[in-house]
Amino acid sequence: MPPLPSALQEAATRHLPAALAWLRRMVDCNSFTSNAPGIDAVGRLTADCFAELGFEPEFVPSQHPDHGHHLFLSRPGSSKPILFVTHLDTVFPPEEEARNHFYWCESPDDACIYGPGVVDNKGGTMMIWLTLQILRDLAPDFLAQNHLIIAANAAEEVIGSDFAERTAERCPSGAQAVLVFEGGPVEASIRHHLVIARKGRLEMRIDCFGKGAHAGSNLHLGINAITELAHLLPQVAALTNPDQNLTVNIANIHGGTVLNRVPHHASVELEVRAYDPAILAQAEAHLHALSGLTPGGAQIEVTTFGRTRAWPGGPETSALAATWAKAASECGLETLPTTRGGLSDANYLCALGPTLDGLGPFGDHAHCSETDPASGKRPEFVYPASFIPKATLNALALLNLAK
């Protein structure tokens, strides 16, 4: 038998055509987040795909009535569960796919496959499948002895807590590892990015209540909510602090009604992001402290209406990343620990155990369906060749983790 990394790579190469065939079937089925029948169809395909690996499916309704079912696939074992995380939905409505002729397309010119979800995250689902196929061939005891759960979110693209709650119910004692199979960039063909932290997010609104008046005859009696709120916004924007990896984005502003009325109300919505939960809390407290009367007499009210916990990484995540780094070295590859400002299921599930993200294939332009050769715009794509080294790396790391 060849050395283990070579044997793992040979197994990955052998199973890749079947993985891509399953991927095409999933991509050909629209699973826009609000297309519940499409979500459920992809869920059934996913369950069928993993059935030969001995996984039992469980379909769990989403909390939101317009969303499809979450899917949990499990194999029993004596260990604390290893959790493999993916999602079923995409951001592309059927009308957008049709308008932009955005479907599965294999391009020999650039060695890419284009299509909705090929990397985000149907490609991630098939990376899990390919990794486990390798282990079934070369290390069947791994599947037989370990408790494995594949958790597929029906609505990851809109981010919500109910998937995390349902997942936690299936891991009452936590997880040995939380492995999130979002896409993973590769540098120089060997250096694989692994995500070890993600920013948390606050969704906030600032309301300004002024006093309406006739703009022509009684302007002086009014309190213009728009201008009073506008005076406040530079203070809000100034909270952004690159040294703290803290960002404050003023996203939209609304106010006023008709031209001959002094605006009595204006509001602004914003988001705040940071890796450090303490920094996020400080920014939130600073914004809430703006509540009260303005110098011009308007009333300010600050509300936090959404909250996603930060995943700051930490020693357990670093130890898990070291397991992947060791496996990469044995495969003649490298890993590059990175952080991301965007959200994923890792933000919600990191409390269950050591977490690692970015374990999926290499692709780009997720959430894009447009093609414009003049500007170089390309739709979402994946490099099929990236599956083999990444699945080899994942399989060897899992073997090292389970020792």
Phi, psi and omega in degrees: 000137178294165176308150188307310180303322179293320179294321177297318180295320178297319178295319178299317180297321182293322184269350184301316180303319178292322178299316181291327177295316176296319180300318180298318180299321179290317181294326180290350180255113181297130179226046170308143188308323182271002178265079185302316178299322178293319176303313183292327177294317177294324176299318179293319176301317181296317178299318178297320182299318184270356182298321182293344176269004175086019180269134177265131183271150171221122180259123186240126181300142172286156177294326181276128186294339181273357182258159179280194182271138166291152180238130174239124178247132185221149169234130182288157177188171185274346185274166166298140189298144166265124188255121176256124190243132176214187175214155186267338190266161172233177181262008190254110173297155179304323181296324179290318177301317181291317182298321183260009181049047186259094181223179177306126180212118176269124185246105178293339182295321181238014175058034181244160166243127179258150174155160182292115178090005183298330175245330185235091001222028176294328173297323176296321177300316182286338172294320176300312182300314182295318178301315182287330175297318177301314182292325177298321181290316192251342180216064185301336178296332179300313180289326184287328190260337186259142174280115185243133176231127171256119183249118183244113183284133178281343189214047180294328185291345174252357176050117178207165187271346188292327176297317179297321179295317179293325178293316180299327177298332181268357176230063188298335178256015182087190184231147174297322176202145174249112187245114186255125189259044166292163184300150181231110178299158179229134176252137176053030176069354183230340188262105187265124177290135171235130184273126183243359177195150174222145179294147167274168187220136169247135172252122189227157178226138174246119177257138176239122181250111179260220181216122179288151176196163176290125186289336182274316188254339185225037181305322184292342179273347181271165171235111188283109183295327181294310183291325178295319178293322181298325178297333184277333191296325176302325177295321180293312181297328183290350177291337177305131184219099181302328180295335178257006186053037180254126177236140175235118182246116174280110194265321179204157181219140181223149176178157175078171179228274183253164188291333184263024179230131172294124185298127181267347182211142172213152179214155177225140174249143183211164173234150179235133180227144175197155176281324186271118180303327180292320178294321177298317180294322178296318179295320179297316179296321179298318180292319179295333179292348177285348180299145180130195182275139173277165176304332180272001175097005177277157180259128178256132174233132182245131182231136168262115184248000177205147184210126173237125185296149174284148169248095186275004185078218180128182186301320181294318177295319179299321178294320178294318177298326178294327175298318178290324178296319178298315179297320179300317180299320179293337180264003184074025180241180176224158171241151179232103178296130182226165174240155180227142178280339181282164182266155170209182176298340178302325179301323185272333188256354186297339179290345182282338182166182178305135191234142176221140184232168179080028184270003180276188183285174181266124175201194181197177177061032173305146179074011179241133179242357187270149173238126179215092183302328183297322181260358182080013182285130179234147177281178181305136180212164174225148172269108182300330179296340182286344180295322189293306180294324183289320178294322176299313179299312181299318182296315180294320178298319179296321176298317178294322180296323187275356181293000000 
